[in-house]
Amino acid sequence: MRCRVIGMWGGYPKENGPCSGYLIEQGNFSVLVDCGSGVLMEVQKYIDLNDINHVMLSHYHYDHSSDIGAYLFSRLVNTKIGRANEHLQIYGPNDEDIKRKVEEVEYSKFSSFNEKSEIHIGPFTFTFLRNIHPVETYSIKIESENSKIVYTSDTSYMKELIDFAEEADLLIVESSLYEDMDGSSSGHMNSKEAGLLASQSKAKKVILTHLPHYGDLENLLKSARNEGNENIDLATPGMLIEL
């Protein structure tokens, strides 16, 4: 299993730097996890859009989902001209408005999930943990054979994440804030909390994501590593992690 970071900025994209999007692959099978601003353009550097038939959305804030509308029309056009022959399957928290918007575009379908769901897509099994965030949001665990990726998406720190991410081969943990900032009211983690989760879960490799647009990002990294897990790096667009 391998993970390609397509984008990792919080809130809005930078020039040549999209918001949240992660391409998960095994063999020739691919799933896109989150599809925020700028992701749809950037992901085409690595794969044809018609070769991704499944998109998993952690929640519907724009920096995690805004490019999904363009994806629906990509599949519509490419099916009509014979370049795609499978429906685009979108998964996300239950939302009738989102379901309507997805399924009113031909050749796309929507399926919902919650904390009790277990979804099997190709070689992958997806399970979920409800987060602390202003809207319904989930951490996502992706397992295949002997490999495990855990993506926290957006959340305040909570102890339940430790068990959920236990001994993950790859932990993709949000670090929206610097150590001296409190994210509990906004539903985000700071770098110290991200490092604490990395250490307590005994994750084997960790990348910090959902990064802020201000300050020295190296301070995020230093703060997180100070909690005891040194196998932590900053996410960058195009980063490839092979498990």
N, C-alpha and C positions, 0 to 999 in steps of 0.2 A: 504494500500500500504506500502511496506517496501523496503529499499535499503540496500544492503550488499556491503560494500567497499571491492573489491577484491584486488586492488592495487592503489597506489596514488603517486608514485615517478616520478619526472620529468626526462626526458632524457634517463635514463637507470635504470634497476632494481637493488635492493640490494639483498643480500642473504635473501631468504624467504620474499622478499618484491617486488611485481611486480609493473610495471608502471600502467597507468590508466585503470581501469575496474570497472564497477558498475553493480551489478545484481539487477534489479528492478522486484519485484514480487507482485502479488495480487492473493490470493487463490493459485491455482495450475498453474498459468500462469506466465511465466518468459520472460524477455527481457534482453539481455546483452548490456550495453551501453559502448562502446569502448572496445578494445581488444589488449592492449599493451603488451610489453615484459613480459612474466611470467604469464600472466592472465589465459591462458588456463589450465595450471597445477594447479594453486591455486583455480580456481573456482570449480574444481572437489571435493574439500573438502566439498562443500555445495550442489551440484546438479550434476546429471548425465548430461554429455554433450548432450545426445540425448533428454533431456527434455527442451533444449533451442533451439528454431527454428527461432529466430529472433535476429539479432545483428545490432545495430545502431552505426555507426562510425561518430564521429564529424569531423574528417579529417584524412589524411593519413600519418602523421608523425609516425615514427616507434614506439614511446612510447605510441601511441594510437591505432595502427592497426597491428603491426607486427605479432601477433599470429593468425591473421585471416587465413593465408595460411594453418597452421596446422589444423585449425578448418574445413576447406573445406575437407581435406583428412580424418579427423575423420568422417565426415558425409558420405563420399564416402564409407569408409570401413564398417561402422556400418550399412549402408543401405544394402550393398551387403550381409552381414551376418545376416540380419533380425532383428537387434537391433533398427533400426530407420525406420520410415515409412513416414516422412515428409521431404520436401526439407528444406535446410538451407537458410533462406532469409537474405541477407546482404543489408543494407541501408547506403548510404553515398552521399557526394557531387558528382555531375556528373563528371565522368572520364571514358573515353572509355577504357583506358588501364586496370583500375581496374575492370570494367565490364567484359572485355575479360578474365582476370585472374580468376575471380570468376566463370564465366559460362563455362569455358573450363573444369572445374572439375565437373563431374556428380553430380546431386542431390543438386546443389546450384544455387541460383538465385540472381540477383542484381537489386535494384531499387534505383533511385537517388532522392534527395530532394534539395530544395533551400529555400530561405527565405519566399516564398509564400506558401510553402507546408503545408498540414495538413494530417498527416498519422494516421490511426486508426489500432491498433494492439491489438487484444484481448480486454481487458478492458481499454486500454490506448489510449490517444490522444497525438500525438507528434507535436509540432510546433517549429519554428527555428528562430534564429537571426544571421545574418552574422556578424562575428567578425573582429577585426583588428589583423591580423596574417599574416606571410609571405606566407602561402598557404591558399586556400579557406577552411574556418573553421567556424563552427556554434556552438553557444550556443543552448542548447536543453531544451525545457520545456515538462514535462511529467505530464499529468493530468488524474485522475481517480476518478470518483464520486466527493467527496469533498476535495481531496488531490492534492497537486501540488509540484512537484520537479523541480528545475531549476539547470542545470549543465552548467557552463560557458565554459567548455573546456578551450582552450588556447586563450587568448586575452589581448590586452592592455585595460586599463580602458576606458569606453565610457559611456556617459549619457544614451544611449538607453537601457543599461542593467538594469537601475533602474526600468523602467516600465515593462520590460520583466520579472523581478524577483519579482515584487511587491507582498508582503505578501506571498511569497512562504512558504509552510510548511517545506521544506528543500531546502536550497541553498548550492550547492556544488561549491565552488568558488576557482579558482586557486590562489595560493600565491607562485609564483615561486621565488620571490625575497624579500630581507629584505627592511625595510622602507627607508633606505638611498640610495637605488639603483633605477635606472630609467629603466623601461622595455618597454618604448614606441617604441624604435627602434627594439626590438626583438619580440614584440607582446605578452608581458606578463605583469601581474600585480605584484606590490609589496604588502606587508602585509597591509600597510596603505590604499592602494586603495581597497583591498579586504574587509577591515573593513568598509570603507566608503560605498561600495556597500551594505554590510550587513545591515548597519544602515539606509541608505536612502531608501532601498527597503522594510524595515520593515520585513525582513525575520524572521520567527519564530524560526528556528533552522538553524545553519550554520556550515559547516565543511570546513576547509582549505585543499586544495589538490594540486597536482602537486608540491610536496614539494622539496626543494633543498637538495643536498647531503652534504652540508657543513653548518657550523654555528650552533647556538643553536636554535632549532625549537621553543622552548618556547618563544623566542623573537618575532617570527612571531605571535604567539597567543596573546601576550601582546600588541603588536602594533595594531593588528586588533581590539581587544576589546576596546582599547582606543578611538575608533571612535564612541562608544556609544551603540553598540549591544553586550551584554555580553553573548548571547547564541551561542557562537562560540567555536568549539573544533578542534583539529588537526585530520585529517583522519588517520586511522590506518588499516592495513590489517585485514579483518575479522569483522570490525566494523559493527554492525547492527543497523539501524535506522528504527523504526516502527512508522508509521503515523496513 
